[in-house]
Structure formats: C-alpha cells, structure tokens
Amino acid sequence: MIRGDITVNWDTSPRIVLVSAPSTDLVIQDLVDTIRSMEAEQQNMIYPSLLAATGKDALGTDIYTGITATLQNAQIGFDARAATAPALCNISGGNLIAVDANGDFLDELYFTPNVNIRNQMSTSPALVEIDTSGSDDDSGSDFGTIG
C-alpha cells in the first residue's frame, strides 16, 4: 500500500524518511511500495535510490521468505510528539537495515523527541559456507544451514 504520510528529505546525508504523526505503525512492504512510488516521481529521479529490497522467495506451497529492506544512505523516523504524550512506534513485517553512502552499516532509526521506535526484526534459516578443507581456498567448502 502506498502511504501518504511518509516524506523524504532527499538533500541530507543520511537522507531522512519520516512518518507523519499521528501514525505509529509502519509495515516494511508499505515502506517499499511508498519509496518505489516516490522514486518514480519525475522530480526525485535525480537522486540515488533510497531502498534495496530482497525476499518473498517461494519456498513451497504458500510459503515465502521474509522481506528485507535496506535503506541506502537513509534513516527512518516518526514525527516528534508533544512532551505530554510520548509515542511507541512500531516497524514490522520484515527486516529493516541501513547502510551509509560507503556501504557500511548505519543505524536505520532516526530518533525524534518523545518517540520510541521498536524495529521488529525477523529471522529465518540461513545458508552458511563452512570450509572443511583446512586450507584457505574454497575447494573443500561444504554448505550447512542454521535454523
């Protein structure tokens, strides 16, 4: 779903993606849909991409991997709230991470006054390469899963 309550400050580094008050919840798929829509607008095409997304790979009958959205030199936050009413805001429905302009990990959350953000990450089995050859080359690599 494309949301009308999300804005982007394109000219900062990192860029700031802000969810307007009174909203307190954000689903990763909605963020992806909204960012893709914003990036497609003519005036925003001059900027580097804000987001890379992976996941939703089919694992079998009606089973899919989760979505991971990576903010590209950007952070996400929620509008500041009045001092008398601090808000708990939630990001859910997948994984949200961020990298800076050099590709190094960056805190994905942009904190504003009187807002606490809970980024609800999820995990699934991972494929891990294990070198069993005793050497530094890949000739004896085995794959295993961690679940």
N, C-alpha and C positions, 0 to 999 in steps of 0.2 A: 504494500500500500504506500503510495506517495503521500507524504505528510506535508502539511502547510505550515507547521510550527517549528521547522528547522531552518536555520540560517547559517551562512558561512562567511567568515571574514577571510577572504581569499588573499589579502595583502600582508598577513603576518607570517612569521616563521617561528614556531609551527602555526599552521592555519587553525582557526578555531571554528568548530562546528557546535552550534548552540541550539538546544531545545528550549523553546519559549515556555514561560510559566503560563498556565498552571500545570502543564504536563509533568508527570513524574515517572512515566514508563516509556521505554524505548525497546522495540524488538529489532534484532540485528537485520532481519530481512527487510523491515521497513526502512532502516537506515540505508541499506544497499539500494533499494528501489528509489529512495528520495535523492541520494547522492548521484546516482546514474542519471536521473531526470535533470538535476541541476547542472551536471557536467555537459549535458546535451544542449543546454541553452546557449545561443549564439555568443552572448557576452562573456560566458565562462569558458569557452573553448580555448582561450589563450593561456589558461592556467594548467599546470601539470595535474594529472589525475589525483583525486583525493583518496581513492579507495581501491584496494585489490581484494577480491573475494574468491574463496575456494569452497568446495564441499558440495553437498547434496548429490554425492555419487551413489548410484544404485548398488545396494548390497544384496539384493534379493527381492522377493515379493514384498512390496510396500515398505521396505527398509532402506534408509538412506543415511549417509554420513551427515554429521552436523556441518553448519556453515561457519567459516572463519573469515572475518572481515579485518583487513589490515589497513589502518589509516596511514596514508602516505604524507609524512611531514604535517600531521594534523592531530589535534586532540578534540575530545568531545566533552561538553559540559551541559549543565542545565542552568537556566536563568537564576540569578540571585533571588533570594526570598527575603521577606521582611524579618527583622530580628525577632519578632514575637512568634513567628511560625516557621521554624526550620523544617525542611522537607527531606524525606528519604526518597531518592530517585533510583530506579532500577533499570539496568540494561540486561536483557535476557534474550534467549532464543539462539544462542550460538556463542562464538568466541569473538572478542574484540581486542585487538592489539594495535600497536602503533610503532612506526619506525620514523626516524628523522630524515632529513634530506640526504644523509650519507648512508642510510640503510641500517643504522644502529637502533636498537630498541629504545623506545621513548615511552614515558607514562602516557597511556591513552586517555587518561581523565584530566579534564580541565576543571579545577575547583573554583567555585564562586561562593560568596558569603551565604551562610545559613543553608547550605545544600550538602547533604551526604549522598554519595553515589555508591551503589552496590553493582559491580560488574559481575554478573553471574556466569562464570565460565563453565564449559562442559568439556569432558574428555571422552575419548573413545580409544579402542585398541590402536597401538602404534606399531609400525614396522621398523625394526631396529636392525642394522647391519652389525654383525659380530665377526671380528677377524679371528679365525681359529687356526690360522696357518703358523702363527708365531713370528711372522715377518711383517714388514711394513707395507707390502703390496696387497692388492685385492685378490690375488689368485686363490686364496683359500677361504674366502668370505662365505659365511652362512647367514641366512636371514631367520629371524625369530620374531615372535610377537610378544608384546607386553600388553596385558589386558586389565 
